[in-house]
Amino acid sequence: MEVPTLPEEIYYLIFTFTTWQQVGRLACCNRMFHRLASAPALKQLLAPQVASVSKPEKIATMPPASNVMYAGYGTFVRDSEHVGGPDKWYAVEAYGDSLRSYDQLLPNIAPTGTIRLPFKIHGTSAVLRSGIFYYCARSATRNRSYSKKFDSPVRLIAFDLRNNRIAAERELIEAAYDNDYSLAWGGCTYVQLCLDELGLWMIYTAELSTDRSEVRITRIDPVTLEPNEPQCLHGIPSLAGYGLLFMVYGVVYFVHKYNLPMTQVILEYDVKTRQQISASIPFYNSADDSSSYNCMVSYNHFDGCLYSVNQNAINRYTLTFN
């Protein structure tokens, strides 16, 4: 399925309407919106949901880790606007600060460049949009060339790759930082960043008291990194009950296990309707029955595919929508 693209604001407006009558009332005041809302491509995009996920296809290989303890882990990103070319991709090893760039989606190729990040990455959650690399980092690991200090243990960074500078940064005081709250695979993924057709999102566990916590989903301004009002999942105290997650068209899909060759998406949460339902969508961490240690999965809305990192293999999944 070729995914049509429209401005993020148009997606957000349309996905938050509950009826076509409401769309029609707004269309009376805005002819351009009326033309957009009546377009066949846009009707196809109204409330699509993932029906199935293909088996993964290996497309590239993570660069060798400088620390053997972290071999097999890391983060893979492609620009959602394809800045730099359709085959451009980047990778950073676990807890590293060297973002390597590649011009072809091929296994075992040499990087074409390396960008030094101001912080070492924390976890494996990162996204790339219009040349801005969004990721989480521990403040204590700031490189010496950046002198500013902060009190929060983890920060959200927007790093401009073209100008090699920090575009924005914010302390993540709302998120809990403990292995009891991170995704089950580990690796300090306390905060999951997602980028879909509706915008930039942050999913995390918030600690309400010593014995109460909840999973929250917040839309973030991509320029200032300021959060909107969070949505809370019902009866889900922590991300630790799930191996991985990804977000497509405003729906968060929670994957049960990260370390089994085959598992399932067992929960869906729709930010447009604020409804969560149980699910049973088969999900393959690996293409065969070999061992699995899937440390990340991320959706790229430019090509409508999922990407994952599993024991140094960078894999691509195709999605089928209802």
N, C-alpha and C positions, 0 to 999 in steps of 0.2 A: 504494500500500500504506500503510495507516494503521499507524503504529508504536506498539505498546503500550509503556508505560513501567513500570518497576519500580525499586525502590531499587538503587543502584549496587552495593552489597555482594552482593545476590542474583544479579545478572548475573555478577559476578566469581566467585562460588562455583560457579555452574553451568557457566560456560564453562571452568573449570579441571578439571572432572571428565572422565575419559576414557571411562567406560562408564556406561550406565544402571544397572548393578548397583551401582556406587558411589553413585549418586544414591539408589537404593533403600535402601541400608544407612543412609545419613544420614537418610533420610525416616523410618525406624523410630524415630529418636530425636527427631524434630521434626515434629509433625503439620502445622504451618503450612508448613514447607518442602515437605512431601509434597503439600499442596494446590496450592502454587505450581508444583511440578515437573510435576504432572499436568494443569495448565491448558492448554487448546488453544493459547491465545495464546503461552504460554511455549515450548511444543514447536515452534511456528513460528519462534521466535527462536533455537533451538539450532543454532549453527554456520551461520547464513545467510551466503552470500557474494554479492558483487555480480556479476550476470550481464551487465548492460549499463548504460550511462550515456546518458541522452537528450542531444539537442542542447541547447545553452544557450538560455535564454529571458531576455531583458533585462527586469529588474524595477525598476531604479533607476539613478541616476547618482551617481558620486562627487562630492563638493563640489569647487569650483575650488581648484587648488593655489596656495599663496602664493608658491611658487618654481617658475618655469616649467620648471626642470630636472627636477622630479619630477612634472610633469603626466602623468596617466595611471596613476600608481602609487598604492597606498594599501591600507588594510585595512578590511574590512567584517565586522561581527559582529552576530549576533542571540543573545539569551539562550536557552540550551538549555532553560531552564525557563519561558520566556516571561514573565519578570518585567517589568512595565511594559506588558504587552499583547502580543497575538499579532503585531502589525505593527510593533512597536518595533524600531528598528535603529540602529546606530552606525557611524560612519566616521571614520577619522583618516588624514590624508595621509602620504605617505612621510617619515620622519624628523621628523614633527611631534609636538606635545604637546597639540593641541586635539582632544578627542574630541567630535564633534558628534552629537547625538541627533535622530532623526526618528520621527514617529508613523505614517507611512504608507509603504508600499512602492510609491512612484511616482517616475518620473523628474523631475528638475529641480524638486524641492520645497525649500522653505526649512527649515533646521534649527529645531527647537523649543528647543534648548538647547545649551550648550557646557560641557564639563568640562575643566579644566586638569589634565593629567597631571603627576605629579612628575618623570618622566623623558620625554625624547623617545623615541618608539618606534624600535626598531632592527630592520629587516626588516619583513616583512608578516605575520608569524605571530602571531595573537592569538586568544583564545577568551573567551567570556562565559558564566558560569554563576551563577545565583542572585544576580545583581547584582554579581558579582566579575569584574573585567576582568583577565585574565591576559595578560601580554605581556613581551617582552624589550626591554631598553634598555641603552644605554651609560651607565656610571656618571658619566662626565665631563659628561653633558648634564643632570644633576640641576638642577631649578629652584632658584632662590635661596631660596625659602620652605622648602625641605627642606635642612637644614644638614649632615646626616650624610654622611661620605665613605667610599668603599670602594676597594679595590685592584684587584678584578677588572674587566676591561674591559667585561664584559656581565653583566647581572643579570636574574633572573626576578622580576617584580613581580606581586603580587596586589593590585589596587586596588579598594576598596569604593566603587562609584559612588553608592550611596544616602547614605553618610556622608562621602564625599569625603575618604577617608584611606587610607593604605597598610595593608592587612590583614596582609600578610606579604611578605618579600623575601629573596632568597638569591643569593649569588654563584655563577655557573655556571663553576666552575673546571675541570669535567670536559670541557667542550666546546672544540673548536679554533676559532680565529677567524682565518680567512684565506679569500680568494676561492677557493682550491683546495679548500676543504671545504664551501662553502655550496651551496645548490641552484643549478642552472645558470642560472636566470633572473637571478641576482645580487641586488642590493638588500640585501646584508648579512643574508640569511636563513640564519644559521649554525645556528640552533636552530628546529625546527618543533614548535609546540605543537598537540596534537590532543586533542579531547574527544569521546569516544564513550560507548557504553553501559557500558563497563567502567571508565571514569574519565578522569583527566587524564594525558596522556602527553607526553614530551619525546623528540624524535628528533634526533640530532646526530652529528657526526663526532668521534671521540676520537683524538687523536694519541698513538700508543704510543711512537714514537721518531722520529728525523729522517727515516726512510724507511718507516715503518709507521703505518697508521691503520686504523680500522674504524668502521662505522656502528653506533650503539647506540640501543636503545629502552628507555626507563625510565618506569615508572608513578610518578606524583608524588602525594603527599598534598596534596589541594586546600587544606587549612587551614595546614599548616606548610611546605609546598613541599619537604619532605624526600623524596628519591628512594628507590625500592626498588632491588633488585639489577637491573642492566641486562641486557638480552638483546643478543647480538651477531649481526649478519648475516654469513653466510659468504661470503667472497670479494668483499665490497663495501667497498672502502677509503674511499669518500667519497660524500657526497650530490651532489657535482658532476656525476655521471653522469646525473642525473635533473633534469627541468625543474621538477616539482611533485610533491607527494604528499598523500594524505589517508588517514584511518583510519576504518573502519566495523566495528562489532562485533568489535573486536580484531584486525582484519586491516589491514595497511598496504598501500596501493596506490601504486606508484611510476609516475608519468606520464613518458613519455620526453622529449617536447619541450614547451616553453612558447610557442614562436614560430612554430608551424605551425598553420594552421586546423584540420587533423585530425592526430591522433597516436594513440598507444596507451598503455594501462596495460601495462607490460612485465614487472612483477615484483610478486609478492604475498608478504607475510610475515605469518604467523599467530602472534600472541603466545601463544595458548592451547596450540598444539601445538609451537611453536618450529620450524616448518617454513617454508621459502621455496620458491616455485615460479615458473617463468616463466609469463607471461600474455600475452594478445593481445586485450584489450578495447578496442574503438575509443573514442577520447576526442576530443571536439570542443572546441578552445579558443575557436572562434568559430562562430556559427550559419551563416555562409556562407563563401565563399572569400576573404574580405577578410583583410587583414594581422592578425596576432595578436601580442600581448605580454601573456600571462597571468601576472600577478605573484603570484597566490595562489589557492588552492582550499581550502575548508574544509567539513567535514561538520557538520550540525546534527541531532542525534539526536531532537529533539522532533518535527520534521516529516519526517525521513528524506531530506533533500535536501542536495545540494552547492551551495555558493555560491562564486563567483569574481569577481575584478576584472580586467578586460581592457580597457585603454585607456579608462579612466573609466567603462566600462559595468559595472554589477553584474549578474551573471547567476545564474540558478538552473538546476540540473540535477535531474531526477528519476531515481531508481535502481530497477532491477529486480533482485530477489534470486532466487537459486536456491531 
